[in-house]
Each structure stands twice: as structure tokens, then as C-alpha cells.
């Protein structure tokens, strides 16, 4: 008897400017699952702080992570893609506590490339000045965390294909 597989719930993570909002929907389309924009889960106070150039504290992030985790939990067994910087292990642990089956796609790249891309974005609330704090906070995926690192060099389509290929190497259910 053939075992039925259902898609993973994927959290597209990385520092600001790595392309989470671009790659997330493309990845979701390739996997045939819905996409949720992580920034949409931020309460207004968080957006006001970031717009003012003030980094968020862990206390600011807990309700945001809980909201993302709730969405991911609701997609368990169905699949989905959601973006979240998920920079610290403790943040990813919080997401896993809400949705134990999530896997992470960590978008990685050089600071120079990411800063260059950020400088060309229009209408985003995260100023490039916060990039240093993002890199300082970043704790890359550890070997015991379900996920893959994907380089952000190249076109969005190339990055998405690398992510799909890498996810297929994970144990479990990605088509």
C-alpha cells in the first residue's frame, strides 16, 4: 500500500532583504499550497517601532511568532508557506512548539548583496540601518533543526528552484 504524503509547512526565514516576500509566494506556488506573509502577523506597535528604526525586542516578537505558529499549526497536514525572519533558535523553537512539523528554508547571502537589494526596495518599513542588528541577531539553522539553507544569488526563479530541490532532500512529504 502506498503511503500518502502531505506537504510540509515551510517557514521561509532570513534577515531583512533576503527575499522572503518574493520567494515565499513563488515557493508556495511551486508546492501548490497557500502563502502567508509573516509581516502581516505583526501588531501595529511592532511596525511602528521598525519604521522608526528601532529593533524589536524578544517580548515584541512573542505575539508575532505565536500568530505565525498558529497559522502554521492550522496548515499541518495540508502544507503552506509562511515568511518569518526567525533569526534566533528560540524563535524557531517557539514556532516548532506551536507547529511541530514545520521546516525552515533559510535564505542566505552576503551582507553586500542583501544591502544592495534592500536599497532598491520600495514601500517597505524595514530600513537598511537595521540590517546590522539583523545579522548580529542571526543564529543559522543548527544540524538538529529541520530545514535547508538556500543561497539568494540569482533570479527569484533560480532561488525558488534551489529551495524546492533542497526541500526534496529532507525526509518527508514535499512533492
Secondary structure, 3 states (H helix, E strand, C coil): CCCCCCCCEEEEECCCCCCHHHHHHHHHHHHCCCEECHHHHCCHHHHHHHHCCCCCCHHHHHHHHHHHHHHHHHCCCCCEEEECCCCCHHHHHHHHHHCCCCEEEEEECCHHHHHHHHHCCCCCCCCHHHHHHHHHHCCCCCCCCCEEEEECCCCHHHHHHHHHHHHHCCCCCCC
